[in-house]
Amino acid sequence: MIPFLDLRSINLRQRQEFHQALDRVLDSGWLILGQETQAFEAEFAAYCGAKHAVGVANGLEALHLVLRAWGIGPGDEVIVPSNTYIATWLAVSYTGATPVPVEPIEATCNIDPARVEAAITPRTRAIIAVHLYGQTADMAALMPIAERHGLKVLEDAAQAHGARQHGRRAGTLGHAAGFSFYPGKNLGALGDAGAITTDDAALADQLRVLRNYGSKVKYHNDVIGYNSRLDELQSAFLRAKLPLLDADNARRGEIAAIYDRELAGIPGLTLPTVATGCEPVWHLYVVRHARRDDLVQALAVAGVGTVIHYPVPPHEQSAYDGLGLVHGSLPIAERTHAEVLSLPIGPTMLDAQVAQVVAAVRRALA
């Protein structure tokens, strides 16, 4: 069986480094908001090219806390992609604001800047641009739109650790960015973890207060805050993994190139499109096919693990029935979610395994 993502092989490469990280934390006696988190924040900010990084509990909280720090709340609207993981929408809902879905450019599956501008109303306060599957959204088009309308732009970079657009890394393309270090991400912790990057010093200071019960000084609470802190142990693990990120991303790129070459020309199979100026990190390699579910079954029989990212768009989840977005209201997202399939891709995949995946897809669609 070829797993969709072999986290065991990925993490066992650094067994010794993880034990050393654990020993450092145990020896320090400091488990929350200590030297490991401070060091990781500095190292991750430098990696992204941002001035500040603020460690938080997870990727959803990274998005939520930025929106709260910007003062977004009830009565406000935040533009979100129609096709994304539901966490993007939940971050808006947590503030009491309303998520306003905008359809994607179908070729890249990322939010369409032209449709974004058409969706702006007097209540719009911000745009969340998701870098879906590891390819950056069209920030070069989105940022001027935001500037014209006085809006903030938040990158949802949960799938884009190290991705670039016109030479700049994700995390530096908007006013702030939220990252997830969920174990399956390109830079994955050994549990839940997240971070925010920004060049805005005042925002970074505000986020450090919000993540820690609204407190700058222990037992003195300036605002109503949250318990959303990146702990020392996960920080230490992430410090161990960060130096491997570029090499791991490069290996993902090699596998994507093989898929591009070997799966090209199969009738009915749509391969990923990379936009001009983008350097994706291939968090996911997502193909599309009208008979997606049949392809899933055929690959399972052949011993190839796949995952659907994502089977149900947010507006068709029961959680968002209140928005009144019936089936057919967002047809591009609905069609995308009905057709997409993620093939195995990961930094420890062997060429022989990649060849098996290719052969299985070709047989299934012959």
RAWOMO-V134287 format. One record per pair of residues at least 24 apart in sequence whose C-alpha atoms are under 7 Angstrom apart, sorted by the first residue. I is the first residue (numbers start at 1). J is the second residue. D is the distance in whole Angstrom. If there is no record, write none. Layout:
# RAWOMO-V134287
((I J D) (I J D))
This chain:
# RAWOMO-V134287
((1 303 4) (1 304 6) (2 303 6) (2 304 5) (2 305 6) (2 353 7) (3 304 7) (3 305 5) (3 344 7) (4 305 5) (4 306 5) (4 343 7) (4 344 4) (4 345 7) (5 344 6) (5 345 7) (5 346 6) (9 348 7) (10 348 6) (17 240 6) (18 237 6) (18 240 7) (21 236 5) (21 237 6) (22 233 7) (25 232 7) (25 233 6) (31 231 6) (31 232 5) (31 233 7) (32 231 5) (32 232 5) (33 231 6) (33 232 6) (34 232 6) (36 232 5) (36 235 6) (36 236 6) (37 230 7) (37 231 7) (37 232 6) (37 235 5) (40 235 6) (40 239 6) (45 197 7) (48 162 7) (48 169 6) (48 170 7) (48 171 6) (48 172 7) (49 172 7) (50 171 7) (50 172 6) (50 197 6) (50 198 6) (50 199 6) (51 198 6) (51 199 5) (52 197 6) (52 198 5) (52 199 6) (52 204 7) (53 195 6) (53 196 5) (53 197 4) (53 198 7) (54 195 5) (54 196 5) (54 197 7) (54 204 7) (54 208 7) (55 194 6) (55 195 4) (55 196 6) (55 229 6) (55 230 5) (56 193 6) (56 194 5) (56 195 5) (56 211 7) (56 228 5) (56 229 4) (56 230 4) (57 192 7) (57 193 5) (57 194 5) (57 228 5) (57 229 5) (57 230 5) (58 180 6) (58 181 7) (58 192 6) (58 193 4) (58 194 4) (59 158 6) (59 178 6) (59 179 5) (59 180 4) (59 193 7) (59 194 5) (59 195 7) (60 87 6) (60 91 6) (61 228 7) (62 178 5) (62 179 7) (62 194 6) (62 195 6) (62 196 6) (63 91 6) (63 178 5) (64 91 4) (64 92 7) (64 94 7) (65 207 7) (68 95 6) (69 203 7) (69 206 7) (69 207 7) (72 97 7) (73 97 5) (76 123 5) (76 124 6) (76 125 6) (77 123 6) (77 124 5) (77 125 6) (78 124 6) (78 125 6) (78 126 5) (78 127 6) (79 126 6) (79 127 5) (79 128 6) (80 127 6) (80 128 5) (80 129 7) (81 111 5) (82 333 6) (83 313 6) (83 333 5) (85 310 7) (86 314 5) (103 330 7) (103 332 6) (103 333 7) (106 332 7) (107 273 6) (108 272 7) (108 273 6) (108 274 7) (110 137 5) (111 137 7) (113 141 6) (113 142 6) (117 145 7) (125 151 5) (125 152 7) (126 151 5) (126 152 5) (126 153 6) (127 152 6) (127 153 5) (127 154 6) (128 153 6) (128 154 5) (128 155 6) (128 156 6) (129 154 6) (129 155 5) (129 156 6) (130 155 6) (130 156 4) (130 157 6) (131 156 6) (131 157 6) (131 159 7) (131 160 6) (132 159 6) (133 159 6) (133 282 6) (133 283 5) (133 284 5) (134 159 5) (134 160 4) (134 163 7) (134 280 5) (134 281 5) (134 282 5) (134 283 5) (134 284 7) (135 160 6) (135 163 7) (135 278 7) (135 279 7) (135 280 4) (135 281 7) (136 163 7) (136 165 7) (136 170 7) (136 278 7) (136 280 7) (139 173 6) (159 185 6) (159 283 6) (160 281 6) (160 283 7) (161 186 6) (161 187 7) (162 281 7) (163 279 6) (163 280 5) (163 281 5) (164 278 6) (164 279 5) (164 280 7) (165 277 5) (165 278 5) (165 279 6) (166 277 5) (166 278 6) (171 197 6) (172 198 7) (185 283 7) (186 283 6) (187 241 7) (187 242 7) (187 245 6) (189 234 6) (189 237 6) (189 238 6) (190 234 7) (193 230 6) (193 234 7) (194 230 7) (248 347 5) (249 281 5) (251 347 5) (252 281 7) (252 282 6) (252 345 6) (252 346 6) (252 347 6) (253 281 7) (253 282 6) (255 345 7) (256 285 7) (259 358 7) (262 358 7) (263 358 7) (284 342 6) (284 345 7) (285 342 5) (285 343 6) (285 345 7) (286 340 6) (286 341 5) (286 342 4) (286 343 6) (287 340 6) (287 341 5) (287 342 6) (288 339 5) (288 340 4) (288 341 6) (289 339 5) (289 340 7) (290 339 6) (292 339 5) (292 340 7) (292 341 7) (295 364 6) (298 364 6) (299 360 6) (299 361 7) (302 360 6) (304 357 6) (305 344 7) (306 341 7) (306 342 6) (306 343 5) (306 344 6) (307 341 6) (307 342 5) (308 340 6) (308 341 5) (308 342 6) (309 340 7) (309 341 7) (309 342 7) (310 337 6) (311 337 5) (311 338 6) (312 337 6) (313 337 6))
